[in-house]
Amino acid sequence: MKSKAKTMDELPLILTVEDVQDILRIGRNTAYDLVRSGQLSSIRIGRQVRITKEALVRYLSAQ
């Protein structure tokens, strides 16, 4: 995500783990822990992990 989105509507549909780190203001290990534990749904594209905006919204709603 090159420019910082100010609202959820401005976020791209697919986010990187780094994007999620910036949005949630958490560290890299914590972000990957959320993915590994299943608290934050993700998809794999090759070796890359991606999180949909919908999955992030669901995670935030559950908190």
Phi and psi restraints in degrees (value plus and minus 20) as a CYANA .aco file:
   2 LYS   PHI     -90.4   -50.4
   2 LYS   PSI     -67.2   -27.2
   3 SER   PHI    -125.7   -85.7
   3 SER   PSI     129.8   169.8
   4 LYS   PHI     -96.3   -56.3
   4 LYS   PSI     103.6   143.6
   5 ALA   PHI     -97.7   -57.7
   5 ALA   PSI     120.9   160.9
   6 LYS   PHI    -116.6   -76.6
   6 LYS   PSI     -42.6    -2.6
   7 THR   PHI    -152.5  -112.5
   7 THR   PSI     144.2   184.2
   8 MET   PHI     -82.0   -42.0
   8 MET   PSI     -52.8   -12.8
   9 ASP   PHI     -83.7   -43.7
   9 ASP   PSI     -47.5    -7.5
  10 GLU   PHI    -104.2   -64.2
  10 GLU   PSI     -29.1    10.9
  11 LEU   PHI     -90.7   -50.7
  11 LEU   PSI     127.2   167.2
  12 PRO   PHI     -88.1   -48.1
  12 PRO   PSI     141.1   181.1
  13 LEU   PHI     -87.1   -47.1
  13 LEU   PSI     -52.3   -12.3
  14 ILE   PHI    -138.9   -98.9
  14 ILE   PSI     108.6   148.6
  15 LEU   PHI    -135.2   -95.2
  15 LEU   PSI     130.3   170.3
  16 THR   PHI    -106.9   -66.9
  16 THR   PSI     147.5   187.5
  17 VAL   PHI     -82.5   -42.5
  17 VAL   PSI     -56.1   -16.1
  18 GLU   PHI     -82.5   -42.5
  18 GLU   PSI     -60.3   -20.3
  19 ASP   PHI     -79.7   -39.7
  19 ASP   PSI     -65.5   -25.5
  20 VAL   PHI     -83.3   -43.3
  20 VAL   PSI     -59.1   -19.1
  21 GLN   PHI     -77.2   -37.2
  21 GLN   PSI     -67.6   -27.6
  22 ASP   PHI     -84.3   -44.3
  22 ASP   PSI     -62.1   -22.1
  23 ILE   PHI     -86.8   -46.8
  23 ILE   PSI     -65.9   -25.9
  24 LEU   PHI    -108.2   -68.2
  24 LEU   PSI     -28.8    11.2
  25 ARG   PHI      36.1    76.1
  25 ARG   PSI      32.9    72.9
  26 ILE   PHI    -145.8  -105.8
  26 ILE   PSI     146.5   186.5
  27 GLY   PHI    -101.1   -61.1
  27 GLY   PSI     148.8   188.8
  28 ARG   PHI     -80.3   -40.3
  28 ARG   PSI     -68.0   -28.0
  29 ASN   PHI     -81.4   -41.4
  29 ASN   PSI     -61.6   -21.6
  30 THR   PHI     -83.8   -43.8
  30 THR   PSI     -61.5   -21.5
  31 ALA   PHI     -81.9   -41.9
  31 ALA   PSI     -66.1   -26.1
  32 TYR   PHI     -87.7   -47.7
  32 TYR   PSI     -52.5   -12.5
  33 ASP   PHI     -82.1   -42.1
  33 ASP   PSI     -61.0   -21.0
  34 LEU   PHI     -82.1   -42.1
  34 LEU   PSI     -59.5   -19.5
  35 VAL   PHI     -88.4   -48.4
  35 VAL   PSI     -68.9   -28.9
  36 ARG   PHI     -80.7   -40.7
  36 ARG   PSI     -58.5   -18.5
  37 SER   PHI     -97.2   -57.2
  37 SER   PSI     -31.8     8.2
  38 GLY   PHI      66.8   106.8
  38 GLY   PSI     -19.6    20.4
  39 GLN   PHI     -87.0   -47.0
  39 GLN   PSI     -48.9    -8.9
  40 LEU   PHI    -143.5  -103.5
  40 LEU   PSI      89.6   129.6
  41 SER   PHI     -85.2   -45.2
  41 SER   PSI     123.0   163.0
  42 SER   PHI    -162.8  -122.8
  42 SER   PSI     147.3   187.3
  43 ILE   PHI    -146.6  -106.6
  43 ILE   PSI     132.1   172.1
  44 ARG   PHI    -129.9   -89.9
  44 ARG   PSI     114.1   154.1
  45 ILE   PHI    -141.6  -101.6
  45 ILE   PSI      78.1   118.1
  46 GLY   PHI      46.8    86.8
  46 GLY   PSI    -142.3  -102.3
  47 ARG   PHI    -115.6   -75.6
  47 ARG   PSI     -24.3    15.7
  48 GLN   PHI    -108.4   -68.4
  48 GLN   PSI     121.4   161.4
  49 VAL   PHI    -123.0   -83.0
  49 VAL   PSI     111.3   151.3
  50 ARG   PHI    -148.7  -108.7
  50 ARG   PSI     128.3   168.3
  51 ILE   PHI    -141.8  -101.8
  51 ILE   PSI     111.9   151.9
  52 THR   PHI     -97.9   -57.9
  52 THR   PSI     134.3   174.3
  53 LYS   PHI     -80.4   -40.4
  53 LYS   PSI     -57.9   -17.9
  54 GLU   PHI     -80.2   -40.2
  54 GLU   PSI     -61.4   -21.4
  55 ALA   PHI     -85.2   -45.2
  55 ALA   PSI     -59.0   -19.0
  56 LEU   PHI     -85.4   -45.4
  56 LEU   PSI     -62.5   -22.5
  57 VAL   PHI     -82.7   -42.7
  57 VAL   PSI     -62.8   -22.8
  58 ARG   PHI     -80.8   -40.8
  58 ARG   PSI     -63.3   -23.3
  59 TYR   PHI     -81.3   -41.3
  59 TYR   PSI     -66.6   -26.6
  60 LEU   PHI     -85.7   -45.7
  60 LEU   PSI     -56.0   -16.0
  61 SER   PHI     -86.6   -46.6
  61 SER   PSI     -52.6   -12.6
  62 ALA   PHI     -97.3   -57.3
  62 ALA   PSI     -36.4     3.6
